């Protein structure tokens, strides 16, 4: 059954948290521009990111999501971000005006290829599996290997 919020048309020209859900949506960046956001005296010019998938509205980029874009894509150059993919998702813990209201956040894309360096950091080499009954430590040398009594004898 659809959610009520999904059934009520949005009058905004910009992406809302309801547009992507908790799992988010992997979206490729088309371009950036500046647009007027808000109404009346609250109207101001903000940075906006547009997506190659025209089924998704552009997203206003605040300082937090600007930082997340740079971290996810490992660049602060907006030209280098064009064509790159990020995951835009609904984060229920976003605060606004002192209240937790939820909002949009950006993270690395689920579908983005993982570099060999990142893959090795995520999956460090493991010790080889042991046969059942194998000892945990190195083998103990025989007693005759010592000139005197072995160190474990008191």
C-alpha positions as CSV (number, residue, x, y, z in Angstrom):
1,X,0.0,0.0,0.0
2,X,1.5,3.4,-0.9
3,X,2.3,5.9,1.8
4,X,0.1,9.0,2.1
5,X,3.2,11.3,1.7
6,X,3.9,9.5,-1.6
7,X,0.3,10.1,-2.8
8,X,0.3,13.8,-2.2
9,X,1.9,15.7,-5.0
10,X,4.9,17.9,-4.1
11,X,4.9,21.5,-5.2
12,X,8.6,21.8,-4.8
13,X,11.0,21.8,-7.7
14,X,13.6,20.0,-5.6
15,X,14.2,16.5,-4.3
16,X,12.6,15.5,-1.0
17,X,13.6,12.7,1.4
18,X,10.4,10.9,0.4
19,X,11.7,10.7,-3.2
20,X,14.5,8.2,-2.3
21,X,13.7,6.4,0.9
22,X,16.0,4.9,3.5
23,X,17.9,2.6,1.0
24,X,18.4,5.6,-1.2
25,X,19.0,5.7,-4.9
26,X,22.3,5.6,-6.8
27,X,22.3,8.7,-9.1
28,X,24.8,10.0,-11.6
29,X,25.6,13.7,-11.5
30,X,24.6,15.7,-14.6
31,X,25.7,19.2,-13.6
32,X,25.6,21.9,-10.9
33,X,24.0,25.3,-11.0
34,X,22.7,28.0,-8.7
35,X,19.0,28.5,-8.2
36,X,16.6,30.6,-6.1
37,X,15.3,28.6,-3.2
38,X,12.6,29.6,-0.7
39,X,9.9,32.2,-0.9
40,X,9.5,35.9,-0.1
41,X,12.1,37.3,2.3
42,X,13.5,33.7,2.8
43,X,14.5,33.4,-0.8
44,X,18.2,32.8,-1.4
45,X,20.5,31.5,-4.1
46,X,21.8,27.9,-3.4
47,X,24.0,25.4,-5.1
48,X,21.9,22.6,-6.8
49,X,23.0,19.3,-8.2
50,X,21.1,17.8,-11.2
51,X,21.0,14.1,-12.0
52,X,21.3,12.3,-15.3
53,X,18.1,10.4,-14.4
54,X,15.4,12.9,-15.2
55,X,12.9,11.0,-13.0
56,X,14.6,12.6,-10.0
57,X,14.4,16.3,-9.2
58,X,17.5,18.3,-8.6
59,X,18.8,18.5,-5.0
60,X,19.8,21.6,-3.0
61,X,23.3,21.1,-1.7
62,X,23.8,22.3,1.9
63,X,27.2,22.4,3.6
64,X,26.9,18.9,5.1
65,X,26.0,17.3,1.8
66,X,28.7,19.3,0.0
67,X,31.2,17.8,2.4
68,X,29.7,14.3,1.9
69,X,29.9,14.8,-1.9
70,X,33.6,15.6,-1.6
71,X,34.2,12.6,0.7
72,X,32.2,10.1,-1.4
73,X,33.9,11.1,-4.7
74,X,37.3,11.9,-3.2
75,X,37.5,15.3,-5.0
76,X,36.4,18.9,-4.3
77,X,36.4,19.7,-8.1
78,X,32.8,19.9,-9.3
79,X,33.9,19.3,-12.9
80,X,35.4,15.9,-11.8
81,X,32.1,15.0,-10.2
82,X,30.2,15.2,-13.4
83,X,29.1,11.7,-14.5
84,X,30.1,10.1,-11.1
85,X,27.5,8.2,-9.0
86,X,26.5,8.8,-5.4
87,X,23.8,7.3,-3.2
88,X,21.2,9.8,-2.1
89,X,19.1,8.6,0.8
90,X,16.7,9.6,3.5
91,X,18.4,10.0,6.9
92,X,15.8,10.1,9.8
93,X,18.4,11.8,12.1
94,X,18.9,15.1,10.2
95,X,18.1,18.0,12.5
96,X,16.7,21.4,11.3
97,X,15.9,24.3,13.6
98,X,16.7,22.3,16.7
99,X,14.3,19.4,15.8
100,X,15.0,16.0,14.3
101,X,13.0,16.1,11.1
102,X,14.9,13.8,8.7
103,X,16.4,14.8,5.4
104,X,18.5,14.0,2.4
105,X,22.1,12.8,2.8
106,X,24.8,11.6,0.4
107,X,27.1,8.6,0.7
108,X,29.3,6.6,-1.7
109,X,27.2,4.7,-4.3
110,X,26.4,1.1,-3.8
111,X,26.8,0.5,-7.5
112,X,30.1,2.3,-7.8
113,X,33.1,0.2,-8.6
114,X,35.4,-0.4,-5.6
115,X,39.1,0.1,-6.1
116,X,41.6,-2.6,-5.4
117,X,43.0,-0.6,-2.5
118,X,39.6,-0.1,-0.9
119,X,38.7,-3.7,-1.4
120,X,41.9,-4.9,0.3
121,X,41.2,-2.5,3.2
122,X,37.7,-3.9,3.5
123,X,38.9,-7.5,3.2
124,X,42.3,-7.9,5.0
125,X,44.1,-11.2,4.4
126,X,43.1,-13.9,6.8
127,X,45.3,-16.5,8.5
128,X,44.9,-19.9,6.9
129,X,42.3,-22.2,8.4
130,X,43.6,-24.9,10.7
131,X,42.7,-28.5,10.8
132,X,40.6,-29.6,13.8
133,X,42.8,-30.4,16.8
134,X,45.7,-28.4,15.6
135,X,47.7,-26.6,18.3
136,X,47.4,-22.8,18.6
137,X,51.1,-22.1,19.1
138,X,54.4,-23.1,17.5
139,X,55.6,-26.7,18.1
140,X,57.5,-27.3,21.3
141,X,61.1,-28.4,20.7
142,X,62.0,-31.8,22.2
143,X,63.7,-31.7,25.7
144,X,67.0,-32.9,24.3
145,X,67.3,-29.6,22.4
146,X,68.2,-27.8,25.6
147,X,71.6,-28.1,27.4
148,X,69.9,-28.1,30.8
149,X,66.3,-28.9,31.8
150,X,63.7,-27.4,29.5
151,X,62.4,-24.0,30.6
152,X,58.9,-25.4,31.3
153,X,60.2,-27.8,34.0
154,X,60.4,-26.3,37.5
